[in-house]
């Protein structure tokens, strides 16, 4: 019955006539960020994905992530992501590979030849300019060298009431704000994306909670 309900939901919400049903893989949602050029692909970070997956009557969502993600399968995830990207010789620039980390091995879900949300965190932790590295990979066929990361980035979507113009403008001053809470919906709600960085994951999450509190307070005072 659950499968039938899921198929009905896809038909109802999809604009296309065709869809793919796949076996559910139990594990940790993650991704690998890579930079690729004709000479190969270079894994940069393993990232945790904060996702909500519910039954057909519940809305599933991607809520944010953590970069980098410390996991025992990191080396295997890097190797698998690099291998699959190399299957596509014409890919250049930033590539995101989504996967699920099971108890035994990584399972590839999809390859995204574009900027992904994890870039928000990656640019805060790496020891090079990722935008310049992407351009170098595309234009000069060069990959970054001596890649290292420092600290942790934590980012997440935050829902809030539609802000007043004054409150919206005040949020622009927040260094942690990635995407402003534009009042684009008609249901009185909006969302923003906030990112924080810390030497440890605990510190990054603490700074995120503080930023979230300031953000919601700014929206509330603007009403």
N, C-alpha and C positions, 0 to 999 in steps of 0.2 A: 504493500500500500504506500509506503514511503517513497519507493522508486516511482510509482505512478504519479504521486503528488509532485515529485520533483520534476518529472517530465512535463506535467501540466504547467508548472510554474515557468519553466524555460520557454515553452511555447507561448505563454501569455506575455512574458516580458521581453522576449527576443524579437528583433526586427527582421531576422532572417528566417528562411524556411528550413535550414539544416542546422543541426547541432551535434556535438559529440558527447556521448556518455562514457565516463571512464571509471574504473575501479577506484574507490577511495583508499588512499595510502595514509596509514596512521603514522604520525611522527611530528617532528618540529619543522614548522615553515621557515625557510631560510632562502638566501640568495647569495650568489657570488658576483661581485663587480669586477669586470675585466676591462683592459684596454687592448685592442687588437689592431694589427696591421697585416700587410702581406707576409711578413716574416713570422707570424705566429700571434698567440694571445698571452697576455700576462695577467694572472689573477692578482687583484689588489687587496680586497677584503672579503671576508665571510660576514654576512649580515643576518641578523634575526629579523623576522617579519612578524609583526603583531597583527594577527588576523582573528576574526570572529567567524566561525563556521557553524551555522545552525540548521535546524530542520527546515523543510520547505516553507513552513509558515513564518519562519524567522529570516530577517535580512542578514546575509553574510556580508562582511566588510573587511577592508584593509585599513588598519588604524594607525600604523606607524612602524617604527623599527629601532633597532640598536646596532651601532657600527663601532668597532668590529664585534663579532660574536665569537666568544670562546667556546669551542666545542671539540670533542674528541675526534670527530670526523672531518675536521677542517682540511687536513692534507688530502684526504680522499675526495672531498668536495672540490677543492682546487684542481686536482688532477682530472676529475671527470668534467668539470666546467671547461677547462682549457682544451680538453680533447674534443668536446662536442663543438666548441666554437671553431676549432681548426678544421672541422668538417665543412665549414662554409668559407672558402678561401677569399671571398670578396668582402667579408665583413671588416670594417675599419672604424676605429673610434671606440666609444664607450659601449660595452655590452653588459646586459644584466641577465644572469641565468637563474631562474627560479627552480628551487628543488625542495624536497622533503627529506629530512634527516631521520631515517628509521633507526631502529636499535642496532642494525648491522651495517647499513650502507646508505649513501645518498641516492635519491631517485630524482632524475631530471623531470621537471614539469614543462618548462618552456624556455625559449631563448628570445630575449628582447633586444633587438639591435637599435637601441635608443637610450636616452637618459631614463633612469628609473628613480623612484623615490629615495632609494638608498644613497644616491649621490648627495643628498642633503647632509647625511652624516659623514660620508666618505671625505668630502671636502674639508671637514673640520678636523680630521685626524691624520691625514697623510702628510708626509714631509715634502711634497711637491705641489705645484699648481696643476690640479687635474684638468682644468679647462685648456691650459697650454699643452698639456700632455696629449689630450684628445686631438687638438689641432696638429701637433707634431706627428701623431700616428697616421692621420689622414693625409697630410700634405707632404711630410718628409719621410714617411714610413719608418719612424723612430718610436721606440718604446722607452718609458722611463727606466732608470737604473737606480740601484740601491734604495729600493722602495721600503719605507718604514712607516709605522703608524704610532701615534702617541695619544693616549687617553681614550675616552669613549664618548660617542655622541648618542643622544637619546632624543627621538622626535615622535610626535603623536598629533593626531587630529583632535581638536577640542570643539565641542558643540556649545553654542551660546545663543541668546536671543539676538535678533537683528539689532545692531548698534545704531545709535544716533550718529549723525555726521561728525559731531564733536568727539564722541567716544571713538569712532573709527579712526579719526586723524590722530588721536592720542596713542592708539596702539601702534602707529607707524614708528614711534620712538623706541619701541621695545627691540633690543638687539636680538632677542630669541625668536622674534616673529619671522616666519618664512613666507606664509601666505596669509594676508589680512582677511578679516571676517566680513567680506563684502555681503551686504543684504540682498542677495539675488533670489531667494526663495519667497514664496507667497504664504508659507505656513508660519512665519514669524521666527524662524530659526535659521542660523547660519553656522559656519564652522571655520576654524582657523587652523593653521599648522604651526606648531612651535617646536624649536629644536634647542637643545642645551648640550654643553660639553663639560667634561670633568676629567681629572686625572684617573679616577676610578669610575666604574659603572655606578656605584652607590652615590658618588658625588654628582655625576651627571643626572641621575634620577632625582636627587634632592633639588638641584637647580631647576630641573624641569617643573617640579611641583611648586616651587616658589614662583616661577614665571607664569605658570597656569593660574595661580592665586592672584597675581597682579593683573593678569589679563582679564579674568572674570570680574575682578573688582573695578577695573576701568570701564568695562561694558556696563556694569550695574550702576555705577555713579553717573553714567551718561544718560540713563533713562529719566 
